[in-house]
Amino acid sequence: MYYYAFLAELHRRLAPRAYLEIGIRDGGSLAQAHCRSVAIDPAYVITAELDADVALFRTTSDEYFSRPDPLAPTGGTPFDLTFIDGLHLFEFAFRDFIYAERYSSTRGVIVFDDVLPRSVDEAARQRHTDAWTGDVYGMLEVLARYRPDLAVLQVGTRPTGLLLVTALDPANTTLSDHFDEILAEFRRPDPQPVPPLLLDRLTVLPPHRLLESDLLEVLARAADSPDAGVDLRGLITESVTRTLGADFAPATVSG
C-alpha cells in the first residue's frame, strides 16, 4: 500500500479535529486532510488539489514553533494527527517530534515518513541514491531508550515505511532535557549503522493488517486528558496483540 492511501485511511477513521504537516512539497499528503490543518514548509510548490481549511506557512518548523501561539491557526485546538516529512536528517525529525508532541492532544498520533530504509545507501545523510530516507530511522532507537511510555508501531507502506507514535504526553520534557546528548550520539557519519532487524523488517506491520484491526477505532474513541497516555498505551497493546499478534505489540527497534 502506498503511503498516501494509508494516510487517507488515518484521516477518515481517526477524524482528527486538527492536523499538522511538516514538509508539504507538492501537497500530495496534505490532500488527504479534511479538517482544520496547519502545514509548514519553506519551499512548498503545491500542485495537488486540497480539500481542507488549511493555514499554509512558508517557513521552517523552528521558526513556526518559536511564535507565541503555534495553535492560533486552529483556535487553540491541539493536533490529533501530525505527519512529519521534512528534511530527511535525524536532527530535524527529532526537533519536529518534540514540537509536534508539545502541541498534540494526548490521544493524538504522530506519523514519521521514511523510517524504513531498504539499504544502508538509502539511509545516508549525504544523498547519493534516487530513493532516499536519510537517517530518520534513528528516531526508533531514541524513542525506545528515552520514551518507553510511548506506543510506537512500524508500518510497511511503500516506498519506505511509516512510524506511528501515540499515547502522547505533551508535558513530557525528556527529549528536550536530553537534546544535546541525543544529538551527539545519533547524528552519525556515513555509512549509517542501520540495525539489521530494521533492514529485514521483521517487526514491521503490513499496512492492510493494521487497517483490518480495531486499533484506529481504539485511538478515535480515546479520551483526551492528562492521564490518558498510560491507559491508552495499554489499550493499544491489547488491541494489537489480540488482532495482530504479540510480535507486533508496540515496541521500537534498538541497535
Secondary structure as UniProt FT lines:
FT   HELIX           3..14
FT   STRAND          18..22
FT   TURN            25..26
FT   TURN            28..29
FT   HELIX           30..32
FT   STRAND          36..40
FT   TURN            42..43
FT   STRAND          54..57
FT   HELIX           61..65
FT   TURN            70..71
FT   HELIX           72..74
FT   TURN            75..76
FT   STRAND          79..84
FT   HELIX           90..102
FT   STRAND          104..113
FT   TURN            120..123
FT   TURN            134..137
FT   HELIX           138..146
FT   TURN            148..149
FT   STRAND          151..155
FT   TURN            159..160
FT   STRAND          162..166
FT   TURN            170..171
FT   HELIX           174..177
FT   HELIX           179..186
FT   HELIX           196..200
FT   TURN            201..203
FT   HELIX           207..212
FT   HELIX           215..221
FT   TURN            226..227
FT   HELIX           228..244
FT   HELIX           246..248
//
